[in-house]
């Protein structure tokens, strides 16, 4: 189950990375890199999900608070 969740989060990371690269948005670019890398460091599925959701929401929340 952890492998499947890690692959899903890495897929989101790839999407964030490509979007950040095309739009020259460093926040999405680095968040995408983080989403692709962090599942390698955790084995607990719940930790992978919680950190993944936080990273998925972070760029939108940071953009909203910095406007």
PDB file of N, CA, C, O and CB in Angstrom:
ATOM      1  N   UNK A   1       0.826  -1.199   0.000  1.00  0.00           N
ATOM      2  CA  UNK A   1       0.000   0.000   0.000  1.00  0.00           C
ATOM      3  C   UNK A   1       0.866   1.256   0.000  1.00  0.00           C
ATOM      4  O   UNK A   1       0.549   2.236  -0.675  1.00  0.00           O
ATOM      5  CB  UNK A   1      -0.937   0.002   1.209  1.00  0.00           C
ATOM      6  N   UNK A   2       1.944   1.224   0.749  1.00  0.00           N
ATOM      7  CA  UNK A   2       2.841   2.379   0.812  1.00  0.00           C
ATOM      8  C   UNK A   2       3.473   2.690  -0.528  1.00  0.00           C
ATOM      9  O   UNK A   2       3.660   3.856  -0.876  1.00  0.00           O
ATOM     10  CB  UNK A   2       3.922   2.144   1.835  1.00  0.00           C
ATOM     11  N   UNK A   3       3.803   1.649  -1.284  1.00  0.00           N
ATOM     12  CA  UNK A   3       4.385   1.848  -2.611  1.00  0.00           C
ATOM     13  C   UNK A   3       3.386   2.538  -3.533  1.00  0.00           C
ATOM     14  O   UNK A   3       3.753   3.452  -4.273  1.00  0.00           O
ATOM     15  CB  UNK A   3       4.829   0.504  -3.216  1.00  0.00           C
ATOM     16  N   UNK A   4       2.139   2.111  -3.495  1.00  0.00           N
ATOM     17  CA  UNK A   4       1.099   2.709  -4.330  1.00  0.00           C
ATOM     18  C   UNK A   4       0.889   4.181  -3.981  1.00  0.00           C
ATOM     19  O   UNK A   4       0.790   5.019  -4.877  1.00  0.00           O
ATOM     20  CB  UNK A   4      -0.217   1.938  -4.175  1.00  0.00           C
ATOM     21  N   UNK A   5       0.821   4.501  -2.699  1.00  0.00           N
ATOM     22  CA  UNK A   5       0.629   5.883  -2.264  1.00  0.00           C
ATOM     23  C   UNK A   5       1.838   6.725  -2.664  1.00  0.00           C
ATOM     24  O   UNK A   5       1.679   7.870  -3.089  1.00  0.00           O
ATOM     25  CB  UNK A   5       0.403   5.951  -0.733  1.00  0.00           C
ATOM     26  N   UNK A   6       3.040   6.173  -2.533  1.00  0.00           N
ATOM     27  CA  UNK A   6       4.247   6.888  -2.940  1.00  0.00           C
ATOM     28  C   UNK A   6       4.260   7.187  -4.430  1.00  0.00           C
ATOM     29  O   UNK A   6       4.693   8.261  -4.848  1.00  0.00           O
ATOM     30  CB  UNK A   6       5.476   6.087  -2.571  1.00  0.00           C
ATOM     31  N   UNK A   7       3.790   6.246  -5.225  1.00  0.00           N
ATOM     32  CA  UNK A   7       3.725   6.463  -6.681  1.00  0.00           C
ATOM     33  C   UNK A   7       2.704   7.548  -7.015  1.00  0.00           C
ATOM     34  O   UNK A   7       2.949   8.380  -7.888  1.00  0.00           O
ATOM     35  CB  UNK A   7       3.361   5.146  -7.414  1.00  0.00           C
ATOM     36  N   UNK A   8       1.578   7.544  -6.336  1.00  0.00           N
ATOM     37  CA  UNK A   8       0.551   8.567  -6.571  1.00  0.00           C
ATOM     38  C   UNK A   8       1.089   9.952  -6.210  1.00  0.00           C
ATOM     39  O   UNK A   8       0.906  10.903  -6.970  1.00  0.00           O
ATOM     40  CB  UNK A   8      -0.727   8.256  -5.752  1.00  0.00           C
ATOM     41  N   UNK A   9       1.747  10.071  -5.061  1.00  0.00           N
ATOM     42  CA  UNK A   9       2.292  11.370  -4.649  1.00  0.00           C
ATOM     43  C   UNK A   9       3.398  11.821  -5.603  1.00  0.00           C
ATOM     44  O   UNK A   9       3.514  13.009  -5.903  1.00  0.00           O
ATOM     45  CB  UNK A   9       2.833  11.297  -3.206  1.00  0.00           C
ATOM     46  N   UNK A  10       4.200  10.885  -6.075  1.00  0.00           N
ATOM     47  CA  UNK A  10       5.244  11.231  -7.035  1.00  0.00           C
ATOM     48  C   UNK A  10       4.643  11.694  -8.361  1.00  0.00           C
ATOM     49  O   UNK A  10       5.207  12.564  -9.024  1.00  0.00           O
ATOM     50  CB  UNK A  10       6.172  10.034  -7.267  1.00  0.00           C
ATOM     51  N   UNK A  11       3.510  11.125  -8.750  1.00  0.00           N
ATOM     52  CA  UNK A  11       2.833  11.561  -9.968  1.00  0.00           C
ATOM     53  C   UNK A  11       2.326  12.993  -9.819  1.00  0.00           C
ATOM     54  O   UNK A  11       2.449  13.797 -10.742  1.00  0.00           O
ATOM     55  CB  UNK A  11       1.668  10.616 -10.305  1.00  0.00           C
ATOM     56  N   UNK A  12       1.759  13.310  -8.659  1.00  0.00           N
ATOM     57  CA  UNK A  12       1.366  14.695  -8.398  1.00  0.00           C
ATOM     58  C   UNK A  12       2.588  15.603  -8.419  1.00  0.00           C
ATOM     59  O   UNK A  12       2.534  16.720  -8.935  1.00  0.00           O
ATOM     60  CB  UNK A  12       0.638  14.811  -7.044  1.00  0.00           C
ATOM     61  N   UNK A  13       3.689  15.118  -7.856  1.00  0.00           N
ATOM     62  CA  UNK A  13       4.926  15.888  -7.856  1.00  0.00           C
ATOM     63  C   UNK A  13       5.412  16.182  -9.259  1.00  0.00           C
ATOM     64  O   UNK A  13       5.877  17.287  -9.539  1.00  0.00           O
ATOM     65  CB  UNK A  13       5.995  15.156  -7.090  1.00  0.00           C
ATOM     66  N   UNK A  14       5.311  15.207 -10.139  1.00  0.00           N
ATOM     67  CA  UNK A  14       5.702  15.422 -11.524  1.00  0.00           C
ATOM     68  C   UNK A  14       4.817  16.484 -12.172  1.00  0.00           C
ATOM     69  O   UNK A  14       5.306  17.327 -12.924  1.00  0.00           O
ATOM     70  CB  UNK A  14       5.628  14.109 -12.314  1.00  0.00           C
ATOM     71  N   UNK A  15       3.527  16.444 -11.885  1.00  0.00           N
ATOM     72  CA  UNK A  15       2.615  17.461 -12.408  1.00  0.00           C
ATOM     73  C   UNK A  15       2.957  18.850 -11.893  1.00  0.00           C
ATOM     74  O   UNK A  15       2.972  19.808 -12.666  1.00  0.00           O
ATOM     75  CB  UNK A  15       1.184  17.118 -12.044  1.00  0.00           C
ATOM     76  N   UNK A  16       3.232  18.975 -10.595  1.00  0.00           N
ATOM     77  CA  UNK A  16       3.622  20.259 -10.024  1.00  0.00           C
ATOM     78  C   UNK A  16       4.940  20.735 -10.635  1.00  0.00           C
ATOM     79  O   UNK A  16       5.099  21.918 -10.934  1.00  0.00           O
ATOM     80  CB  UNK A  16       3.747  20.155  -8.492  1.00  0.00           C
ATOM     81  N   UNK A  17       5.883  19.809 -10.818  1.00  0.00           N
ATOM     82  CA  UNK A  17       7.174  20.159 -11.382  1.00  0.00           C
ATOM     83  C   UNK A  17       7.031  20.699 -12.807  1.00  0.00           C
ATOM     84  O   UNK A  17       7.612  21.729 -13.147  1.00  0.00           O
ATOM     85  CB  UNK A  17       8.099  18.948 -11.367  1.00  0.00           C
ATOM     86  N   UNK A  18       6.261  20.001 -13.630  1.00  0.00           N
ATOM     87  CA  UNK A  18       6.073  20.436 -15.023  1.00  0.00           C
ATOM     88  C   UNK A  18       5.353  21.783 -15.064  1.00  0.00           C
ATOM     89  O   UNK A  18       5.725  22.661 -15.843  1.00  0.00           O
ATOM     90  CB  UNK A  18       5.271  19.375 -15.827  1.00  0.00           C
ATOM     91  N   UNK A  19       4.333  21.949 -14.234  1.00  0.00           N
ATOM     92  CA  UNK A  19       3.620  23.224 -14.188  1.00  0.00           C
ATOM     93  C   UNK A  19       4.552  24.355 -13.745  1.00  0.00           C
ATOM     94  O   UNK A  19       4.546  25.437 -14.331  1.00  0.00           O
ATOM     95  CB  UNK A  19       2.412  23.129 -13.239  1.00  0.00           C
ATOM     96  N   UNK A  20       5.344  24.098 -12.717  1.00  0.00           N
ATOM     97  CA  UNK A  20       6.265  25.112 -12.224  1.00  0.00           C
ATOM     98  C   UNK A  20       7.322  25.481 -13.253  1.00  0.00           C
ATOM     99  O   UNK A  20       7.727  26.639 -13.351  1.00  0.00           O
ATOM    100  CB  UNK A  20       6.930  24.633 -10.961  1.00  0.00           C
ATOM    101  N   UNK A  21       7.763  24.504 -14.011  1.00  0.00           N
ATOM    102  CA  UNK A  21       8.766  24.768 -15.034  1.00  0.00           C
ATOM    103  C   UNK A  21       8.181  25.571 -16.197  1.00  0.00           C
ATOM    104  O   UNK A  21       8.822  26.491 -16.704  1.00  0.00           O
ATOM    105  CB  UNK A  21       9.351  23.456 -15.546  1.00  0.00           C
ATOM    106  N   UNK A  22       6.971  25.224 -16.614  1.00  0.00           N
ATOM    107  CA  UNK A  22       6.346  25.931 -17.737  1.00  0.00           C
ATOM    108  C   UNK A  22       5.929  27.348 -17.367  1.00  0.00           C
ATOM    109  O   UNK A  22       5.992  28.250 -18.203  1.00  0.00           O
ATOM    110  CB  UNK A  22       5.137  25.160 -18.231  1.00  0.00           C
ATOM    111  N   UNK A  23       5.507  27.552 -16.131  1.00  0.00           N
ATOM    112  CA  UNK A  23       5.034  28.875 -15.720  1.00  0.00           C
ATOM    113  C   UNK A  23       6.101  29.676 -14.977  1.00  0.00           C
ATOM    114  O   UNK A  23       5.820  30.771 -14.489  1.00  0.00           O
ATOM    115  CB  UNK A  23       3.808  28.732 -14.844  1.00  0.00           C
ATOM    116  N   UNK A  24       7.301  29.155 -14.887  1.00  0.00           N
ATOM    117  CA  UNK A  24       8.410  29.807 -14.153  1.00  0.00           C
ATOM    118  C   UNK A  24       8.019  30.135 -12.718  1.00  0.00           C
ATOM    119  O   UNK A  24       8.350  31.203 -12.204  1.00  0.00           O
ATOM    120  CB  UNK A  24       8.846  31.094 -14.872  1.00  0.00           C
ATOM    121  N   UNK A  25       7.324  29.224 -12.086  1.00  0.00           N
ATOM    122  CA  UNK A  25       6.898  29.382 -10.698  1.00  0.00           C
ATOM    123  C   UNK A  25       7.762  28.476  -9.826  1.00  0.00           C
ATOM    124  O   UNK A  25       7.583  27.258  -9.814  1.00  0.00           O
ATOM    125  CB  UNK A  25       5.375  29.046 -10.526  1.00  0.00           C
ATOM    126  N   UNK A  26       8.697  29.077  -9.099  1.00  0.00           N
ATOM    127  CA  UNK A  26       9.633  28.297  -8.296  1.00  0.00           C
ATOM    128  C   UNK A  26       8.947  27.553  -7.156  1.00  0.00           C
ATOM    129  O   UNK A  26       9.409  26.486  -6.751  1.00  0.00           O
ATOM    130  CB  UNK A  26      10.704  29.199  -7.738  1.00  0.00           C
ATOM    131  N   UNK A  27       7.861  28.097  -6.638  1.00  0.00           N
ATOM    132  CA  UNK A  27       7.158  27.441  -5.541  1.00  0.00           C
ATOM    133  C   UNK A  27       6.612  26.079  -5.981  1.00  0.00           C
ATOM    134  O   UNK A  27       6.786  25.084  -5.279  1.00  0.00           O
ATOM    135  CB  UNK A  27       6.015  28.333  -5.028  1.00  0.00           C
ATOM    136  N   UNK A  28       5.959  26.037  -7.133  1.00  0.00           N
ATOM    137  CA  UNK A  28       5.447  24.765  -7.638  1.00  0.00           C
ATOM    138  C   UNK A  28       6.592  23.845  -8.069  1.00  0.00           C
ATOM    139  O   UNK A  28       6.501  22.628  -7.912  1.00  0.00           O
ATOM    140  CB  UNK A  28       4.490  25.006  -8.815  1.00  0.00           C
ATOM    141  N   UNK A  29       7.652  24.415  -8.605  1.00  0.00           N
ATOM    142  CA  UNK A  29       8.794  23.618  -9.041  1.00  0.00           C
ATOM    143  C   UNK A  29       9.423  22.867  -7.858  1.00  0.00           C
ATOM    144  O   UNK A  29       9.643  21.658  -7.929  1.00  0.00           O
ATOM    145  CB  UNK A  29       9.844  24.519  -9.720  1.00  0.00           C
ATOM    146  N   UNK A  30       9.706  23.591  -6.782  1.00  0.00           N
ATOM    147  CA  UNK A  30      10.340  22.949  -5.626  1.00  0.00           C
ATOM    148  C   UNK A  30       9.377  22.053  -4.853  1.00  0.00           C
ATOM    149  O   UNK A  30       9.795  21.051  -4.273  1.00  0.00           O
ATOM    150  CB  UNK A  30      10.907  24.002  -4.696  1.00  0.00           C
ATOM    151  N   UNK A  31       8.090  22.405  -4.841  1.00  0.00           N
ATOM    152  CA  UNK A  31       7.112  21.529  -4.208  1.00  0.00           C
ATOM    153  C   UNK A  31       6.994  20.222  -4.978  1.00  0.00           C
ATOM    154  O   UNK A  31       6.845  19.156  -4.381  1.00  0.00           O
ATOM    155  CB  UNK A  31       5.744  22.220  -4.115  1.00  0.00           C
ATOM    156  N   UNK A  32       7.060  20.303  -6.302  1.00  0.00           N
ATOM    157  CA  UNK A  32       7.033  19.100  -7.126  1.00  0.00           C
ATOM    158  C   UNK A  32       8.218  18.199  -6.858  1.00  0.00           C
ATOM    159  O   UNK A  32       8.072  16.979  -6.780  1.00  0.00           O
ATOM    160  CB  UNK A  32       6.998  19.469  -8.584  1.00  0.00           C
ATOM    161  N   UNK A  33       9.398  18.796  -6.717  1.00  0.00           N
ATOM    162  CA  UNK A  33      10.594  18.013  -6.395  1.00  0.00           C
ATOM    163  C   UNK A  33      10.427  17.348  -5.033  1.00  0.00           C
ATOM    164  O   UNK A  33      10.754  16.173  -4.867  1.00  0.00           O
ATOM    165  CB  UNK A  33      11.860  18.907  -6.411  1.00  0.00           C
ATOM    166  N   UNK A  34       9.918  18.101  -4.056  1.00  0.00           N
ATOM    167  CA  UNK A  34       9.710  17.544  -2.713  1.00  0.00           C
ATOM    168  C   UNK A  34       8.705  16.395  -2.745  1.00  0.00           C
ATOM    169  O   UNK A  34       8.894  15.385  -2.068  1.00  0.00           O
ATOM    170  CB  UNK A  34       9.227  18.638  -1.745  1.00  0.00           C
ATOM    171  N   UNK A  35       7.635  16.547  -3.530  1.00  0.00           N
ATOM    172  CA  UNK A  35       6.628  15.486  -3.622  1.00  0.00           C
ATOM    173  C   UNK A  35       7.188  14.227  -4.274  1.00  0.00           C
ATOM    174  O   UNK A  35       6.751  13.121  -3.955  1.00  0.00           O
ATOM    175  CB  UNK A  35       5.418  15.976  -4.407  1.00  0.00           C
ATOM    176  N   UNK A  36       8.138  14.378  -5.172  1.00  0.00           N
ATOM    177  CA  UNK A  36       8.720  13.200  -5.820  1.00  0.00           C
ATOM    178  C   UNK A  36       9.743  12.498  -4.935  1.00  0.00           C
ATOM    179  O   UNK A  36       9.965  11.297  -5.087  1.00  0.00           O
ATOM    180  CB  UNK A  36       9.370  13.596  -7.131  1.00  0.00           C
ATOM    181  N   UNK A  37      10.368  13.227  -4.016  1.00  0.00           N
ATOM    182  CA  UNK A  37      11.474  12.657  -3.243  1.00  0.00           C
ATOM    183  C   UNK A  37      11.043  12.133  -1.871  1.00  0.00           C
ATOM    184  O   UNK A  37      11.537  11.096  -1.429  1.00  0.00           O
ATOM    185  CB  UNK A  37      12.554  13.696  -3.065  1.00  0.00           C
ATOM    186  N   UNK A  38      10.136  12.828  -1.196  1.00  0.00           N
ATOM    187  CA  UNK A  38       9.878  12.494   0.213  1.00  0.00           C
ATOM    188  C   UNK A  38       9.369  11.070   0.459  1.00  0.00           C
ATOM    189  O   UNK A  38       9.666  10.537   1.528  1.00  0.00           O
ATOM    190  CB  UNK A  38       8.884  13.456   0.766  1.00  0.00           C
ATOM    191  N   UNK A  39       8.626  10.406  -0.443  1.00  0.00           N
ATOM    192  CA  UNK A  39       8.164   9.042  -0.122  1.00  0.00           C
ATOM    193  C   UNK A  39       9.305   8.040   0.094  1.00  0.00           C
ATOM    194  O   UNK A  39       9.096   6.999   0.717  1.00  0.00           O
ATOM    195  CB  UNK A  39       7.269   8.537  -1.232  1.00  0.00           C
ATOM    196  N   UNK A  40      10.484   8.334  -0.404  1.00  0.00           N
ATOM    197  CA  UNK A  40      11.619   7.432  -0.202  1.00  0.00           C
ATOM    198  C   UNK A  40      12.085   7.404   1.252  1.00  0.00           C
ATOM    199  O   UNK A  40      12.756   6.457   1.662  1.00  0.00           O
ATOM    200  CB  UNK A  40      12.772   7.842  -1.101  1.00  0.00           C
ATOM    201  N   UNK A  41      11.744   8.425   2.035  1.00  0.00           N
ATOM    202  CA  UNK A  41      12.242   8.535   3.394  1.00  0.00           C
ATOM    203  C   UNK A  41      11.260   8.069   4.458  1.00  0.00           C
ATOM    204  O   UNK A  41      11.601   8.035   5.640  1.00  0.00           O
ATOM    205  CB  UNK A  41      12.620   9.938   3.664  1.00  0.00           C
ATOM    206  N   UNK A  42      10.051   7.711   4.057  1.00  0.00           N
ATOM    207  CA  UNK A  42       9.028   7.281   5.011  1.00  0.00           C
ATOM    208  C   UNK A  42       8.468   5.927   4.610  1.00  0.00           C
ATOM    209  O   UNK A  42       8.269   5.654   3.426  1.00  0.00           O
ATOM    210  CB  UNK A  42       7.896   8.320   5.102  1.00  0.00           C
ATOM    211  N   UNK A  43       8.215   5.078   5.602  1.00  0.00           N
ATOM    212  CA  UNK A  43       7.619   3.777   5.331  1.00  0.00           C
ATOM    213  C   UNK A  43       6.187   3.690   5.839  1.00  0.00           C
ATOM    214  O   UNK A  43       5.420   2.832   5.401  1.00  0.00           O
ATOM    215  CB  UNK A  43       8.453   2.682   5.957  1.00  0.00           C
ATOM    216  N   UNK A  44       5.834   4.561   6.746  1.00  0.00           N
ATOM    217  CA  UNK A  44       4.489   4.578   7.297  1.00  0.00           C
ATOM    218  C   UNK A  44       3.539   5.227   6.285  1.00  0.00           C
ATOM    219  O   UNK A  44       3.758   6.360   5.858  1.00  0.00           O
ATOM    220  CB  UNK A  44       4.458   5.335   8.656  1.00  0.00           C
ATOM    221  N   UNK A  45       2.493   4.505   5.910  1.00  0.00           N
ATOM    222  CA  UNK A  45       1.554   4.991   4.893  1.00  0.00           C
ATOM    223  C   UNK A  45       0.862   6.266   5.358  1.00  0.00           C
ATOM    224  O   UNK A  45       0.673   7.195   4.573  1.00  0.00           O
ATOM    225  CB  UNK A  45       0.508   3.912   4.565  1.00  0.00           C
ATOM    226  N   UNK A  46       0.487   6.309   6.619  1.00  0.00           N
ATOM    227  CA  UNK A  46      -0.203   7.492   7.127  1.00  0.00           C
ATOM    228  C   UNK A  46       0.699   8.722   7.070  1.00  0.00           C
ATOM    229  O   UNK A  46       0.233   9.814   6.744  1.00  0.00           O
ATOM    230  CB  UNK A  46      -0.680   7.256   8.562  1.00  0.00           C
ATOM    231  N   UNK A  47       1.965   8.559   7.379  1.00  0.00           N
ATOM    232  CA  UNK A  47       2.907   9.680   7.297  1.00  0.00           C
ATOM    233  C   UNK A  47       3.061  10.155   5.852  1.00  0.00           C
ATOM    234  O   UNK A  47       3.125  11.358   5.600  1.00  0.00           O
ATOM    235  CB  UNK A  47       4.280   9.275   7.871  1.00  0.00           C
ATOM    236  N   UNK A  48       3.119   9.233   4.919  1.00  0.00           N
ATOM    237  CA  UNK A  48       3.241   9.590   3.503  1.00  0.00           C
ATOM    238  C   UNK A  48       2.014  10.381   3.058  1.00  0.00           C
ATOM    239  O   UNK A  48       2.142  11.376   2.345  1.00  0.00           O
ATOM    240  CB  UNK A  48       3.414   8.321   2.629  1.00  0.00           C
ATOM    241  N   UNK A  49       0.837   9.945   3.472  1.00  0.00           N
ATOM    242  CA  UNK A  49      -0.398  10.626   3.079  1.00  0.00           C
ATOM    243  C   UNK A  49      -0.480  12.018   3.699  1.00  0.00           C
ATOM    244  O   UNK A  49      -0.800  12.987   3.011  1.00  0.00           O
ATOM    245  CB  UNK A  49      -1.621   9.796   3.490  1.00  0.00           C
ATOM    246  N   UNK A  50      -0.194  12.120   4.994  1.00  0.00           N
ATOM    247  CA  UNK A  50      -0.312  13.416   5.676  1.00  0.00           C
ATOM    248  C   UNK A  50       0.683  14.423   5.105  1.00  0.00           C
ATOM    249  O   UNK A  50       0.309  15.557   4.804  1.00  0.00           O
ATOM    250  CB  UNK A  50      -0.085  13.251   7.191  1.00  0.00           C
ATOM    251  N   UNK A  51       1.924  14.028   4.956  1.00  0.00           N
ATOM    252  CA  UNK A  51       2.929  14.934   4.402  1.00  0.00           C
ATOM    253  C   UNK A  51       2.589  15.280   2.957  1.00  0.00           C
ATOM    254  O   UNK A  51       2.768  16.422   2.535  1.00  0.00           O
ATOM    255  CB  UNK A  51       4.335  14.306   4.487  1.00  0.00           C
ATOM    256  N   UNK A  52       2.106  14.314   2.207  1.00  0.00           N
ATOM    257  CA  UNK A  52       1.728  14.564   0.821  1.00  0.00           C
ATOM    258  C   UNK A  52       0.605  15.578   0.698  1.00  0.00           C
ATOM    259  O   UNK A  52       0.663  16.472  -0.146  1.00  0.00           O
ATOM    260  CB  UNK A  52       1.318  13.278   0.160  1.00  0.00           C
ATOM    261  N   UNK A  53      -0.404  15.448   1.524  1.00  0.00           N
ATOM    262  CA  UNK A  53      -1.524  16.396   1.477  1.00  0.00           C
ATOM    263  C   UNK A  53      -1.048  17.792   1.862  1.00  0.00           C
ATOM    264  O   UNK A  53      -1.459  18.777   1.250  1.00  0.00           O
ATOM    265  CB  UNK A  53      -2.667  15.942   2.417  1.00  0.00           C
ATOM    266  N   UNK A  54      -0.192  17.882   2.860  1.00  0.00           N
ATOM    267  CA  UNK A  54       0.350  19.189   3.257  1.00  0.00           C
ATOM    268  C   UNK A  54       1.130  19.811   2.104  1.00  0.00           C
ATOM    269  O   UNK A  54       0.981  20.998   1.817  1.00  0.00           O
ATOM    270  CB  UNK A  54       1.257  19.052   4.504  1.00  0.00           C
ATOM    271  N   UNK A  55       1.967  19.003   1.441  1.00  0.00           N
ATOM    272  CA  UNK A  55       2.737  19.528   0.317  1.00  0.00           C
ATOM    273  C   UNK A  55       1.853  19.875  -0.878  1.00  0.00           C
ATOM    274  O   UNK A  55       2.155  20.816  -1.612  1.00  0.00           O
ATOM    275  CB  UNK A  55       3.790  18.522  -0.102  1.00  0.00           C
ATOM    276  N   UNK A  56       0.770  19.135  -1.082  1.00  0.00           N
ATOM    277  CA  UNK A  56      -0.138  19.446  -2.185  1.00  0.00           C
ATOM    278  C   UNK A  56      -0.861  20.777  -1.964  1.00  0.00           C
ATOM    279  O   UNK A  56      -1.103  21.520  -2.916  1.00  0.00           O
ATOM    280  CB  UNK A  56      -1.159  18.321  -2.356  1.00  0.00           C
ATOM    281  N   UNK A  57      -1.198  21.072  -0.730  1.00  0.00           N
ATOM    282  CA  UNK A  57      -1.940  22.291  -0.406  1.00  0.00           C
ATOM    283  C   UNK A  57      -1.017  23.498  -0.246  1.00  0.00           C
ATOM    284  O   UNK A  57      -1.444  24.631  -0.473  1.00  0.00           O
ATOM    285  CB  UNK A  57      -2.747  22.088   0.869  1.00  0.00           C
ATOM    286  N   UNK A  58       0.228  23.278   0.138  1.00  0.00           N
ATOM    287  CA  UNK A  58       1.150  24.355   0.494  1.00  0.00           C
ATOM    288  C   UNK A  58       1.291  25.454  -0.563  1.00  0.00           C
ATOM    289  O   UNK A  58       1.203  26.628  -0.203  1.00  0.00           O
ATOM    290  CB  UNK A  58       2.490  23.776   0.766  1.00  0.00           C
ATOM    291  N   UNK A  59       1.502  25.144  -1.838  1.00  0.00           N
ATOM    292  CA  UNK A  59       1.685  26.248  -2.796  1.00  0.00           C
ATOM    293  C   UNK A  59       0.458  27.154  -2.910  1.00  0.00           C
ATOM    294  O   UNK A  59       0.595  28.369  -3.055  1.00  0.00           O
ATOM    295  CB  UNK A  59       2.020  25.689  -4.163  1.00  0.00           C
ATOM    296  N   UNK A  60      -0.738  26.568  -2.846  1.00  0.00           N
ATOM    297  CA  UNK A  60      -1.946  27.375  -2.946  1.00  0.00           C
ATOM    298  C   UNK A  60      -2.135  28.232  -1.699  1.00  0.00           C
ATOM    299  O   UNK A  60      -2.529  29.394  -1.795  1.00  0.00           O
ATOM    300  CB  UNK A  60      -3.166  26.480  -3.164  1.00  0.00           C
ATOM    301  N   UNK A  61      -1.855  27.657  -0.526  1.00  0.00           N
ATOM    302  CA  UNK A  61      -1.994  28.403   0.718  1.00  0.00           C
ATOM    303  C   UNK A  61      -0.962  29.531   0.794  1.00  0.00           C
ATOM    304  O   UNK A  61      -1.292  30.644   1.203  1.00  0.00           O
ATOM    305  CB  UNK A  61      -1.847  27.464   1.922  1.00  0.00           C
ATOM    306  N   UNK A  62       0.269  29.252   0.408  1.00  0.00           N
ATOM    307  CA  UNK A  62       1.298  30.289   0.443  1.00  0.00           C
ATOM    308  C   UNK A  62       1.003  31.418  -0.534  1.00  0.00           C
ATOM    309  O   UNK A  62       1.242  32.584  -0.218  1.00  0.00           O
ATOM    310  CB  UNK A  62       2.655  29.688   0.136  1.00  0.00           C
ATOM    311  N   UNK A  63       0.492  31.096  -1.703  1.00  0.00           N
ATOM    312  CA  UNK A  63       0.136  32.137  -2.668  1.00  0.00           C
ATOM    313  C   UNK A  63      -1.022  32.982  -2.151  1.00  0.00           C
ATOM    314  O   UNK A  63      -1.048  34.196  -2.352  1.00  0.00           O
ATOM    315  CB  UNK A  63      -0.230  31.512  -4.023  1.00  0.00           C
ATOM    316  N   UNK A  64      -1.977  32.342  -1.485  1.00  0.00           N
ATOM    317  CA  UNK A  64      -3.120  33.084  -0.959  1.00  0.00           C
ATOM    318  C   UNK A  64      -2.703  34.037   0.154  1.00  0.00           C
ATOM    319  O   UNK A  64      -3.184  35.169   0.221  1.00  0.00           O
ATOM    320  CB  UNK A  64      -4.184  32.122  -0.447  1.00  0.00           C
ATOM    321  N   UNK A  65      -1.799  33.576   1.036  1.00  0.00           N
ATOM    322  CA  UNK A  65      -1.367  34.417   2.147  1.00  0.00           C
ATOM    323  C   UNK A  65      -0.389  35.493   1.747  1.00  0.00           C
ATOM    324  O   UNK A  65      -0.253  36.492   2.454  1.00  0.00           O
ATOM    325  CB  UNK A  65      -0.757  33.577   3.204  1.00  0.00           C
ATOM    326  N   UNK A  66       0.304  35.319   0.620  1.00  0.00           N
ATOM    327  CA  UNK A  66       1.276  36.336   0.203  1.00  0.00           C
ATOM    328  C   UNK A  66       0.655  37.384  -0.701  1.00  0.00           C
ATOM    329  O   UNK A  66       1.325  38.357  -1.047  1.00  0.00           O
ATOM    330  CB  UNK A  66       2.445  35.683  -0.507  1.00  0.00           C
ATOM    331  N   UNK A  67      -0.587  37.222  -1.093  1.00  0.00           N
ATOM    332  CA  UNK A  67      -1.223  38.235  -1.955  1.00  0.00           C
ATOM    333  C   UNK A  67      -1.667  39.421  -1.162  1.00  0.00           C
ATOM    334  O   UNK A  67      -2.221  40.366  -1.723  1.00  0.00           O
ATOM    335  CB  UNK A  67      -2.408  37.652  -2.695  1.00  0.00           C
TER     336      UNK A  67
END
